[in-house]
Amino acid sequence: MNEEKIKIININENEEAKQVQNLIILAKVELRLMNREKKEIK
């Protein structure tokens, strides 16, 4: 029983970590796009 619970917790933590990494990547892309737009305006 306990091993199963531990496995499930590990899977959930891995999924959360992936989601956080994806958010960071998206944020970086957003910043790059914003910087490009600023340069185009000037």
N, CA, C and O atoms as CSV, one atom per row, in Angstrom:
chain,resi,resn,atom,element,x,y,z
A,1,MET,N,N,0.840,-1.215,0.000
A,1,MET,CA,C,0.000,0.000,0.000
A,1,MET,C,C,0.867,1.254,0.000
A,1,MET,O,O,0.689,2.143,-0.833
A,2,ASN,N,N,1.808,1.319,0.943
A,2,ASN,CA,C,2.624,2.525,1.080
A,2,ASN,C,C,3.460,2.800,-0.164
A,2,ASN,O,O,3.595,3.950,-0.581
A,3,GLU,N,N,4.017,1.757,-0.754
A,3,GLU,CA,C,4.834,1.949,-1.961
A,3,GLU,C,C,4.000,2.556,-3.078
A,3,GLU,O,O,4.472,3.431,-3.805
A,4,GLU,N,N,2.764,2.095,-3.216
A,4,GLU,CA,C,1.876,2.640,-4.244
A,4,GLU,C,C,1.646,4.130,-4.025
A,4,GLU,O,O,1.710,4.924,-4.964
A,5,LYS,N,N,1.376,4.502,-2.771
A,5,LYS,CA,C,1.147,5.914,-2.445
A,5,LYS,C,C,2.374,6.747,-2.785
A,5,LYS,O,O,2.256,7.837,-3.345
A,6,ILE,N,N,3.539,6.237,-2.450
A,6,ILE,CA,C,4.788,6.962,-2.720
A,6,ILE,C,C,4.952,7.162,-4.229
A,6,ILE,O,O,5.334,8.244,-4.674
A,7,LYS,N,N,4.664,6.126,-5.012
A,7,LYS,CA,C,4.789,6.227,-6.469
A,7,LYS,C,C,3.858,7.309,-6.998
A,7,LYS,O,O,4.258,8.119,-7.835
A,8,ILE,N,N,2.625,7.327,-6.516
A,8,ILE,CA,C,1.646,8.316,-6.973
A,8,ILE,C,C,2.121,9.726,-6.625
A,8,ILE,O,O,2.025,10.637,-7.447
A,9,ILE,N,N,2.628,9.902,-5.417
A,9,ILE,CA,C,3.134,11.220,-5.001
A,9,ILE,C,C,4.278,11.647,-5.909
A,9,ILE,O,O,4.334,12.800,-6.336
A,10,ASN,N,N,5.192,10.724,-6.208
A,10,ASN,CA,C,6.328,11.043,-7.075
A,10,ASN,C,C,5.857,11.464,-8.464
A,10,ASN,O,O,6.383,12.418,-9.037
A,11,ILE,N,N,4.876,10.761,-9.001
A,11,ILE,CA,C,4.338,11.099,-10.320
A,11,ILE,C,C,3.745,12.507,-10.285
A,11,ILE,O,O,3.983,13.309,-11.188
A,12,ASN,N,N,2.974,12.802,-9.240
A,12,ASN,CA,C,2.363,14.128,-9.128
A,12,ASN,C,C,3.422,15.221,-9.046
A,12,ASN,O,O,3.281,16.270,-9.675
A,13,GLU,N,N,4.477,14.983,-8.281
A,13,GLU,CA,C,5.545,15.977,-8.151
A,13,GLU,C,C,6.252,16.189,-9.480
A,13,GLU,O,O,6.600,17.316,-9.833
A,14,ASN,N,N,6.463,15.100,-10.217
A,14,ASN,CA,C,7.100,15.225,-11.536
A,14,ASN,C,C,6.228,16.040,-12.472
A,14,ASN,O,O,6.734,16.884,-13.212
A,15,GLU,N,N,4.921,15.800,-12.450
A,15,GLU,CA,C,4.005,16.547,-13.312
A,15,GLU,C,C,4.043,18.029,-12.958
A,15,GLU,O,O,4.080,18.883,-13.843
A,16,GLU,N,N,4.034,18.334,-11.653
A,16,GLU,CA,C,4.090,19.727,-11.219
A,16,GLU,C,C,5.379,20.380,-11.678
A,16,GLU,O,O,5.372,21.524,-12.131
A,17,ALA,N,N,6.483,19.661,-11.565
A,17,ALA,CA,C,7.778,20.200,-11.988
A,17,ALA,C,C,7.757,20.502,-13.483
A,17,ALA,O,O,8.272,21.533,-13.915
A,18,LYS,N,N,7.165,19.609,-14.273
A,18,LYS,CA,C,7.077,19.829,-15.716
A,18,LYS,C,C,6.241,21.065,-16.013
A,18,LYS,O,O,6.604,21.870,-16.871
A,19,GLN,N,N,5.127,21.218,-15.312
A,19,GLN,CA,C,4.263,22.370,-15.530
A,19,GLN,C,C,4.986,23.660,-15.198
A,19,GLN,O,O,4.854,24.654,-15.913
A,20,VAL,N,N,5.754,23.650,-14.109
A,20,VAL,CA,C,6.520,24.839,-13.720
A,20,VAL,C,C,7.544,25.164,-14.802
A,20,VAL,O,O,7.700,26.325,-15.180
A,21,GLN,N,N,8.243,24.142,-15.305
A,21,GLN,CA,C,9.239,24.364,-16.361
A,21,GLN,C,C,8.576,24.949,-17.591
A,21,GLN,O,O,9.121,25.855,-18.222
A,22,ASN,N,N,7.391,24.432,-17.943
A,22,ASN,CA,C,6.670,24.954,-19.108
A,22,ASN,C,C,6.290,26.413,-18.903
A,22,ASN,O,O,6.390,27.218,-19.829
A,23,LEU,N,N,5.856,26.756,-17.695
A,23,LEU,CA,C,5.498,28.151,-17.404
A,23,LEU,C,C,6.709,29.061,-17.544
A,23,LEU,O,O,6.612,30.166,-18.080
A,24,ILE,N,N,7.853,28.585,-17.054
A,24,ILE,CA,C,9.084,29.387,-17.154
A,24,ILE,C,C,9.433,29.604,-18.622
A,24,ILE,O,O,9.793,30.713,-19.018
A,25,ILE,N,N,9.329,28.554,-19.429
A,25,ILE,CA,C,9.641,28.660,-20.856
A,25,ILE,C,C,8.692,29.660,-21.514
A,25,ILE,O,O,9.124,30.511,-22.292
A,26,LEU,N,N,7.403,29.557,-21.202
A,26,LEU,CA,C,6.424,30.484,-21.772
A,26,LEU,C,C,6.737,31.919,-21.370
A,26,LEU,O,O,6.645,32.831,-22.191
A,27,ALA,N,N,7.106,32.117,-20.112
A,27,ALA,CA,C,7.420,33.465,-19.631
A,27,ALA,C,C,8.615,34.029,-20.392
A,27,ALA,O,O,8.614,35.204,-20.759
A,28,LYS,N,N,9.633,33.206,-20.631
A,28,LYS,CA,C,10.814,33.656,-21.372
A,28,LYS,C,C,10.431,34.042,-22.798
A,28,LYS,O,O,10.902,35.054,-23.317
A,29,VAL,N,N,9.582,33.243,-23.427
A,29,VAL,CA,C,9.134,33.531,-24.790
A,29,VAL,C,C,8.372,34.853,-24.806
A,29,VAL,O,O,8.586,35.687,-25.686
A,30,GLU,N,N,7.484,35.042,-23.834
A,30,GLU,CA,C,6.726,36.298,-23.729
A,30,GLU,C,C,7.659,37.496,-23.636
A,30,GLU,O,O,7.461,38.499,-24.322
A,31,LEU,N,N,8.678,37.389,-22.786
A,31,LEU,CA,C,9.630,38.489,-22.609
A,31,LEU,C,C,10.349,38.786,-23.914
A,31,LEU,O,O,10.534,39.949,-24.271
A,32,ARG,N,N,10.749,37.756,-24.618
A,32,ARG,CA,C,11.445,37.957,-25.905
A,32,ARG,C,C,10.539,38.677,-26.890
A,32,ARG,O,O,10.967,39.600,-27.583
A,33,LEU,N,N,9.285,38.248,-26.946
A,33,LEU,CA,C,8.334,38.883,-27.867
A,33,LEU,C,C,8.123,40.350,-27.499
A,33,LEU,O,O,8.078,41.215,-28.374
A,34,MET,N,N,7.994,40.623,-26.213
A,34,MET,CA,C,7.797,41.999,-25.757
A,34,MET,C,C,9.006,42.857,-26.119
A,34,MET,O,O,8.852,43.998,-26.557
A,35,ASN,N,N,10.204,42.312,-25.938
A,35,ASN,CA,C,11.420,43.048,-26.274
A,35,ASN,C,C,11.478,43.337,-27.771
A,35,ASN,O,O,11.896,44.420,-28.180
A,36,ARG,N,N,11.064,42.382,-28.580
A,36,ARG,CA,C,11.050,42.588,-30.033
A,36,ARG,C,C,10.082,43.699,-30.399
A,36,ARG,O,O,10.400,44.572,-31.207
A,37,GLU,N,N,8.899,43.660,-29.798
A,37,GLU,CA,C,7.889,44.683,-30.096
A,37,GLU,C,C,8.399,46.068,-29.731
A,37,GLU,O,O,8.177,47.026,-30.471
A,38,LYS,N,N,9.075,46.180,-28.605
A,38,LYS,CA,C,9.629,47.471,-28.179
A,38,LYS,C,C,10.638,47.976,-29.201
A,38,LYS,O,O,10.650,49.163,-29.527
A,39,LYS,N,N,11.486,47.080,-29.709
A,39,LYS,CA,C,12.505,47.465,-30.692
A,39,LYS,C,C,11.844,47.913,-31.995
A,39,LYS,O,O,12.311,48.855,-32.635
A,40,GLU,N,N,10.763,47.244,-32.390
A,40,GLU,CA,C,10.083,47.588,-33.641
A,40,GLU,C,C,9.433,48.965,-33.541
A,40,GLU,O,O,9.407,49.717,-34.515
A,41,ILE,N,N,8.908,49.291,-32.360
A,41,ILE,CA,C,8.241,50.585,-32.175
A,41,ILE,C,C,9.243,51.729,-32.336
A,41,ILE,O,O,8.926,52.763,-32.925
A,42,LYS,N,N,10.460,51.534,-31.804
A,42,LYS,CA,C,11.484,52.592,-31.861
A,42,LYS,C,C,11.972,52.870,-33.244
A,42,LYS,O,O,12.830,53.732,-33.435
